[in-house]
Amino acid sequence: MLRFEYALGAGCALTWVLAIALRTPWLCAAGRLDLDLYKLYGIGAMLGWLSGNVYVARRRRWRQARWPLIALYASGPVSVLLLLRSLASGAQRQATPLVPLYAVIVYWIFFFVPISFRSTR
């Protein structure tokens, strides 16, 4: 892997740990961010499109398929969505229980579009 992927992996792992830790009772940060959770769709679309295009650009340098790298790009930035979800208030989370799942699906759709249209050279 390249240096950028190591940095991306470390940043995503840290974000995953923080998102999971903020869901525990002793480190609860609910209500710290007044974000309408439906904006997670837009954030998911933006992150997915950016991650997909970066993966396609980085993939041009590689000679063979590297599944761990596509797994990193497909699952790493999803942690940002879950981190934003954990910072929302409890009332917002109860009012919109399926928004994070749909935001992740939107992320994956926008991630796999650039990959499916990349040139096969």
C-alpha positions as CSV (number, residue, x, y, z in Angstrom):
1,M,0.0,0.0,0.0
2,L,1.0,3.5,-0.5
3,R,1.6,6.1,2.2
4,F,-1.7,7.8,1.6
5,E,-3.6,4.6,2.2
6,Y,-1.8,4.1,5.5
7,A,-2.8,7.6,6.6
8,L,-6.3,7.1,5.4
9,G,-6.5,3.7,7.2
10,A,-5.2,5.3,10.5
11,G,-7.6,8.2,10.3
12,C,-10.6,6.0,9.5
13,A,-9.6,3.6,12.3
14,L,-9.4,6.5,14.8
15,T,-12.8,7.8,13.6
16,W,-14.3,4.3,14.0
17,V,-13.0,4.0,17.5
18,L,-14.2,7.5,18.4
19,A,-17.6,6.8,16.9
20,I,-18.0,3.6,18.9
21,A,-16.6,5.1,22.1
22,L,-19.1,8.0,21.9
23,R,-21.9,5.5,22.0
24,T,-20.9,4.3,25.5
25,P,-22.6,5.7,28.6
26,W,-19.3,7.0,30.2
27,L,-18.2,8.9,27.1
28,C,-21.6,10.1,25.7
29,A,-21.5,13.2,23.5
30,A,-25.1,13.2,22.5
31,G,-26.4,16.7,21.7
32,R,-23.0,18.2,20.9
33,L,-23.9,18.8,17.3
34,D,-27.1,20.4,16.1
35,L,-27.2,18.7,12.7
36,D,-30.3,17.7,10.9
37,L,-29.7,14.1,10.4
38,Y,-31.2,14.2,6.9
39,K,-28.1,16.1,5.9
40,L,-26.2,12.9,6.4
41,Y,-27.5,11.8,3.0
42,G,-25.7,14.8,1.4
43,I,-22.6,14.1,3.4
44,G,-22.8,10.4,2.5
45,A,-23.1,11.3,-1.2
46,M,-20.2,13.7,-1.1
47,L,-18.0,11.3,0.8
48,G,-18.9,8.4,-1.5
49,W,-18.3,10.3,-4.7
50,L,-14.9,11.7,-3.4
51,S,-13.8,8.3,-2.1
52,G,-14.8,6.5,-5.4
53,N,-12.9,9.0,-7.5
54,V,-9.8,9.0,-5.3
55,Y,-9.9,5.2,-5.4
56,V,-10.1,5.2,-9.2
57,A,-7.3,7.7,-9.5
58,R,-5.1,5.7,-7.1
59,R,-6.0,2.4,-8.8
60,R,-4.4,3.5,-12.0
61,R,-1.0,3.1,-10.4
62,W,-1.6,-0.5,-9.3
63,R,-1.0,-3.4,-11.6
64,Q,-3.2,-5.9,-9.8
65,A,-6.5,-5.8,-7.9
66,R,-6.0,-5.2,-4.2
67,W,-9.2,-6.0,-2.3
68,P,-8.0,-4.7,1.1
69,L,-7.6,-1.3,-0.5
70,I,-11.1,-1.3,-2.0
71,A,-12.4,-2.4,1.4
72,L,-10.6,0.5,3.0
73,Y,-12.1,3.0,0.6
74,A,-15.5,1.5,0.8
75,S,-15.8,1.2,4.6
76,G,-13.4,3.7,6.1
77,P,-15.1,7.0,5.4
78,V,-18.4,5.5,6.5
79,S,-17.1,6.1,10.1
80,V,-17.6,9.9,9.6
81,L,-21.3,9.3,9.1
82,L,-21.5,7.3,12.2
83,L,-19.5,9.8,14.2
84,L,-21.8,12.6,13.1
85,R,-24.8,10.4,14.1
86,S,-23.3,9.8,17.6
87,L,-23.0,13.6,18.1
88,A,-26.7,14.2,17.4
89,S,-29.2,14.6,20.3
90,G,-31.2,11.7,21.6
91,A,-34.4,13.1,20.3
92,Q,-33.0,13.4,16.8
93,R,-31.7,9.9,16.9
94,Q,-35.1,8.5,18.0
95,A,-37.0,10.5,15.4
96,T,-34.9,9.3,12.5
97,P,-33.7,5.7,13.3
98,L,-33.0,4.6,9.8
99,V,-31.2,7.7,8.5
100,P,-27.7,6.3,9.2
101,L,-28.4,3.1,7.3
102,Y,-29.8,5.0,4.3
103,A,-26.8,7.4,4.4
104,V,-24.4,4.5,4.3
105,I,-26.3,3.0,1.3
106,V,-26.2,6.4,-0.4
107,Y,-22.4,6.5,0.3
108,W,-21.9,3.0,-1.3
109,I,-24.0,3.9,-4.3
110,F,-22.0,7.1,-5.0
111,F,-18.8,5.2,-4.2
112,F,-19.4,2.4,-6.7
113,V,-20.5,4.6,-9.6
114,P,-17.0,6.0,-10.4
115,I,-15.6,2.5,-10.0
116,S,-18.1,0.9,-12.3
117,F,-17.4,3.6,-15.0
118,R,-13.6,3.6,-14.9
119,S,-11.7,2.7,-18.0
120,T,-10.6,-0.9,-18.4
121,R,-7.2,-0.1,-19.9
